[in-house]
Amino acid sequence: MRILLDVMGGDLPPCELVRGGIAAGHQSGVDILFAGDP
């Protein structure tokens, strides 16, 4: 399962939210990507 977060205006969510979401995603086998990431 892959989740694509469309970040409006290129703004990233708060770092804690990103780290927590990615860590939780990896534990359940979910890839979390950000649209517009290089």
N, CA, C and O atoms as CSV, one atom per row, in Angstrom:
chain,resi,resn,atom,element,x,y,z
A,1,MET,N,N,0.851,-1.190,0.000
A,1,MET,CA,C,0.000,0.000,0.000
A,1,MET,C,C,0.884,1.237,0.000
A,1,MET,O,O,1.879,1.299,0.722
A,2,ARG,N,N,0.522,2.205,-0.802
A,2,ARG,CA,C,1.334,3.422,-0.893
A,2,ARG,C,C,0.436,4.627,-0.678
A,2,ARG,O,O,-0.627,4.747,-1.286
A,3,ILE,N,N,0.884,5.521,0.203
A,3,ILE,CA,C,0.126,6.744,0.478
A,3,ILE,C,C,0.909,7.913,-0.095
A,3,ILE,O,O,2.092,8.087,0.196
A,4,LEU,N,N,0.239,8.707,-0.909
A,4,LEU,CA,C,0.882,9.886,-1.481
A,4,LEU,C,C,0.246,11.125,-0.870
A,4,LEU,O,O,-0.947,11.374,-1.045
A,5,LEU,N,N,1.050,11.895,-0.153
A,5,LEU,CA,C,0.554,13.125,0.444
A,5,LEU,C,C,0.872,14.271,-0.498
A,5,LEU,O,O,2.037,14.551,-0.781
A,6,ASP,N,N,-0.158,14.924,-0.978
A,6,ASP,CA,C,0.043,16.064,-1.868
A,6,ASP,C,C,0.274,17.293,-1.005
A,6,ASP,O,O,-0.648,17.790,-0.357
A,7,VAL,N,N,1.504,17.780,-0.998
A,7,VAL,CA,C,1.853,18.915,-0.147
A,7,VAL,C,C,1.599,20.199,-0.926
A,7,VAL,O,O,2.283,20.494,-1.906
A,8,MET,N,N,0.619,20.946,-0.482
A,8,MET,CA,C,0.222,22.145,-1.213
A,8,MET,C,C,1.273,23.241,-1.062
A,8,MET,O,O,1.726,23.524,0.047
A,9,GLY,N,N,1.654,23.850,-2.166
A,9,GLY,CA,C,2.616,24.942,-2.136
A,9,GLY,C,C,4.021,24.497,-1.789
A,9,GLY,O,O,4.896,25.333,-1.562
A,10,GLY,N,N,4.252,23.191,-1.745
A,10,GLY,CA,C,5.586,22.700,-1.436
A,10,GLY,C,C,5.925,22.769,0.040
A,10,GLY,O,O,7.063,22.504,0.427
A,11,ASP,N,N,4.937,23.127,0.882
A,11,ASP,CA,C,5.206,23.189,2.326
A,11,ASP,C,C,5.164,21.784,2.904
A,11,ASP,O,O,4.261,21.006,2.597
A,12,LEU,N,N,6.143,21.461,3.741
A,12,LEU,CA,C,6.154,20.156,4.387
A,12,LEU,C,C,5.441,20.250,5.732
A,12,LEU,O,O,5.471,21.295,6.382
A,13,PRO,N,N,4.802,19.161,6.146
A,13,PRO,CA,C,4.196,19.132,7.478
A,13,PRO,C,C,5.283,19.223,8.549
A,13,PRO,O,O,6.467,19.097,8.235
A,14,PRO,N,N,4.898,19.441,9.807
A,14,PRO,CA,C,5.892,19.506,10.890
A,14,PRO,C,C,6.759,18.251,10.917
A,14,PRO,O,O,6.277,17.152,10.643
A,15,CYS,N,N,8.036,18.417,11.247
A,15,CYS,CA,C,9.000,17.310,11.192
A,15,CYS,C,C,8.556,16.125,12.046
A,15,CYS,O,O,8.730,14.973,11.650
A,16,GLU,N,N,7.978,16.409,13.231
A,16,GLU,CA,C,7.565,15.300,14.102
A,16,GLU,C,C,6.481,14.477,13.422
A,16,GLU,O,O,6.466,13.250,13.521
A,17,LEU,N,N,5.575,15.160,12.731
A,17,LEU,CA,C,4.489,14.462,12.035
A,17,LEU,C,C,5.065,13.600,10.914
A,17,LEU,O,O,4.643,12.460,10.721
A,18,VAL,N,N,6.021,14.145,10.186
A,18,VAL,CA,C,6.640,13.396,9.089
A,18,VAL,C,C,7.352,12.165,9.632
A,18,VAL,O,O,7.145,11.056,9.140
A,19,ARG,N,N,8.192,12.358,10.650
A,19,ARG,CA,C,8.960,11.230,11.199
A,19,ARG,C,C,8.034,10.181,11.797
A,19,ARG,O,O,8.224,8.985,11.576
A,20,GLY,N,N,7.036,10.620,12.549
A,20,GLY,CA,C,6.099,9.680,13.168
A,20,GLY,C,C,5.313,8.910,12.128
A,20,GLY,O,O,5.126,7.699,12.247
A,21,GLY,N,N,4.850,9.623,11.099
A,21,GLY,CA,C,4.061,8.977,10.055
A,21,GLY,C,C,4.882,7.976,9.270
A,21,GLY,O,O,4.406,6.884,8.959
A,22,ILE,N,N,6.122,8.343,8.944
A,22,ILE,CA,C,6.978,7.440,8.173
A,22,ILE,C,C,7.343,6.218,9.014
A,22,ILE,O,O,7.348,5.094,8.511
A,23,ALA,N,N,7.651,6.438,10.300
A,23,ALA,CA,C,7.995,5.316,11.179
A,23,ALA,C,C,6.807,4.367,11.319
A,23,ALA,O,O,6.969,3.150,11.229
A,24,ALA,N,N,5.618,4.920,11.539
A,24,ALA,CA,C,4.417,4.089,11.670
A,24,ALA,C,C,4.134,3.372,10.357
A,24,ALA,O,O,3.740,2.205,10.353
A,25,GLY,N,N,4.335,4.067,9.247
A,25,GLY,CA,C,4.098,3.468,7.942
A,25,GLY,C,C,5.020,2.295,7.674
A,25,GLY,O,O,4.582,1.264,7.162
A,26,HIS,N,N,6.300,2.442,8.016
A,26,HIS,CA,C,7.250,1.358,7.782
A,26,HIS,C,C,6.878,0.129,8.601
A,26,HIS,O,O,7.030,-1.000,8.132
A,27,GLN,N,N,6.393,0.342,9.820
A,27,GLN,CA,C,6.036,-0.795,10.673
A,27,GLN,C,C,4.876,-1.581,10.083
A,27,GLN,O,O,4.804,-2.799,10.247
A,28,SER,N,N,3.960,-0.891,9.392
A,28,SER,CA,C,2.822,-1.604,8.811
A,28,SER,C,C,2.989,-1.822,7.307
A,28,SER,O,O,2.028,-2.171,6.621
A,29,GLY,N,N,4.191,-1.620,6.801
A,29,GLY,CA,C,4.455,-1.899,5.397
A,29,GLY,C,C,3.827,-0.896,4.446
A,29,GLY,O,O,3.462,-1.247,3.324
A,30,VAL,N,N,3.699,0.343,4.881
A,30,VAL,CA,C,3.094,1.376,4.042
A,30,VAL,C,C,4.173,2.372,3.639
A,30,VAL,O,O,4.917,2.868,4.486
A,31,ASP,N,N,4.254,2.662,2.349
A,31,ASP,CA,C,5.183,3.682,1.868
A,31,ASP,C,C,4.480,5.024,1.885
A,31,ASP,O,O,3.393,5.167,1.326
A,32,ILE,N,N,5.094,6.010,2.526
A,32,ILE,CA,C,4.513,7.351,2.554
A,32,ILE,C,C,5.412,8.266,1.732
A,32,ILE,O,O,6.593,8.430,2.035
A,33,LEU,N,N,4.839,8.858,0.689
A,33,LEU,CA,C,5.592,9.725,-0.207
A,33,LEU,C,C,4.999,11.119,-0.182
A,33,LEU,O,O,3.824,11.304,0.136
A,34,PHE,N,N,5.813,12.080,-0.515
A,34,PHE,CA,C,5.344,13.451,-0.601
A,34,PHE,C,C,5.435,13.916,-2.043
A,34,PHE,O,O,6.504,13.862,-2.652
A,35,ALA,N,N,4.320,14.372,-2.588
A,35,ALA,CA,C,4.331,14.911,-3.941
A,35,ALA,C,C,5.227,16.141,-3.956
A,35,ALA,O,O,5.148,16.978,-3.057
A,36,GLY,N,N,6.074,16.257,-4.966
A,36,GLY,CA,C,6.945,17.412,-5.069
A,36,GLY,C,C,8.287,17.212,-4.398
A,36,GLY,O,O,9.153,18.082,-4.492
A,37,ASP,N,N,8.485,16.086,-3.722
A,37,ASP,CA,C,9.805,15.801,-3.161
A,37,ASP,C,C,10.794,15.609,-4.310
A,37,ASP,O,O,10.426,15.059,-5.348
A,38,PRO,N,N,12.028,16.048,-4.146
A,38,PRO,CA,C,13.029,15.879,-5.205
A,38,PRO,C,C,13.357,14.408,-5.433
A,38,PRO,O,O,14.180,14.084,-6.289
